[in-house]
């Protein structure tokens, strides 16, 4: 993510990377590393404003995640395969290769 530094650094600042004010601008660049708490912040001179960050619709992203999931239905078993149950019981979820 880039943010224009305001006010801009003085002309003798190393942030200008041997350029002069007016040839571009100095931006603060913030980089987040995945889900890590580590963040890198630095000043960077650019000749033109950086492109806007791409935005993704959360609903589209969620649907994409659901579409890639490979979830099988659990294998449900009962202590008694047939007949009436006089006492309520919990169904048993049996683990298979696809359900754990």
Wavefront OBJ file of the C-alpha trace (Angstrom):
o trace
v 0.000 0.000 0.000
v 1.314 3.436 -0.899
v 0.503 6.737 0.745
v 1.784 10.101 -0.458
v 4.010 11.660 2.197
v 2.809 15.096 3.164
v 4.717 17.292 3.459
v 7.307 15.890 1.078
v 10.857 15.395 2.435
v 13.368 18.226 1.940
v 15.284 18.255 -1.370
v 18.511 17.029 0.306
v 16.776 13.917 1.736
v 18.020 10.509 0.560
v 14.368 9.586 -0.039
v 14.580 11.392 -3.376
v 17.073 8.763 -4.643
v 19.224 11.340 -6.527
v 16.152 12.950 -8.104
v 14.765 16.384 -7.421
v 11.381 17.386 -6.062
v 9.041 17.823 -8.990
v 10.391 14.777 -10.864
v 7.969 12.602 -8.926
v 6.968 12.206 -5.317
v 7.958 10.250 -2.229
v 5.440 7.696 -0.976
v 5.329 5.655 2.185
v 5.104 2.003 1.182
v 3.647 -0.465 3.688
v 4.014 -4.205 3.036
v 2.207 -6.788 5.143
v 3.547 -10.334 4.946
v 0.535 -12.654 4.577
v -1.102 -13.117 7.998
v 2.115 -12.359 9.852
v 2.306 -9.485 12.315
v 5.506 -8.430 10.522
v 5.196 -5.253 8.489
v 7.782 -3.408 6.409
v 7.408 0.362 6.052
v 9.732 2.387 3.842
v 9.795 5.591 1.849
v 10.001 5.198 -1.909
v 10.384 7.742 -4.673
v 8.141 7.176 -7.704
v 7.917 9.115 -10.956
v 4.124 8.626 -11.091
v 1.460 7.737 -8.555
v 1.256 3.985 -7.951
v -1.709 2.090 -9.394
v -4.662 1.623 -7.070
v -4.759 -1.674 -5.194
v -7.087 -4.259 -6.676
v -10.250 -4.827 -4.687
v -12.051 -8.133 -4.476
v -15.720 -8.506 -3.611
v -15.832 -10.567 -0.370
v -18.839 -12.556 -1.644
v -16.926 -13.555 -4.792
v -13.889 -14.533 -2.726
v -16.049 -16.595 -0.329
v -17.762 -18.391 -3.216
v -14.386 -19.150 -4.795
v -13.245 -20.692 -1.484
v -16.418 -22.806 -1.189
v -16.064 -23.992 -4.788
v -12.557 -25.317 -4.108
v -13.488 -27.196 -0.914
v -13.559 -30.965 -1.140
v -15.875 -31.914 1.702
v -17.593 -35.304 1.748
v -20.746 -36.024 3.725
v -20.120 -37.787 7.027
v -20.915 -41.476 7.369
v -23.671 -41.551 10.012
v -24.326 -44.778 11.921
v -26.849 -45.740 14.569
v -26.447 -48.243 17.404
v -29.480 -50.044 15.987
v -29.640 -50.249 12.216
v -33.388 -50.968 12.084
v -36.400 -50.747 14.330
v -37.674 -48.237 16.851
v -35.535 -46.546 19.436
v -37.154 -46.159 22.846
v -34.403 -44.039 24.323
v -33.022 -41.004 22.469
v -29.444 -41.518 21.333
v -26.747 -39.557 19.577
v -25.918 -40.672 16.034
v -22.333 -41.797 15.639
v -20.136 -40.056 13.104
v -17.776 -42.591 11.604
v -14.449 -41.314 10.304
v -13.509 -42.145 6.738
v -10.639 -41.002 4.525
v -12.622 -37.916 3.484
v -14.270 -37.059 6.824
v -12.109 -36.657 9.882
l 1 2 3 4 5 6 7 8 9 10 11 12 13 14 15 16 17 18 19 20 21 22 23 24 25 26 27 28 29 30 31 32 33 34 35 36 37 38 39 40 41 42 43 44 45 46 47 48 49 50 51 52 53 54 55 56 57 58 59 60 61 62 63 64 65 66 67 68 69 70 71 72 73 74 75 76 77 78 79 80 81 82 83 84 85 86 87 88 89 90 91 92 93 94 95 96 97 98 99 100
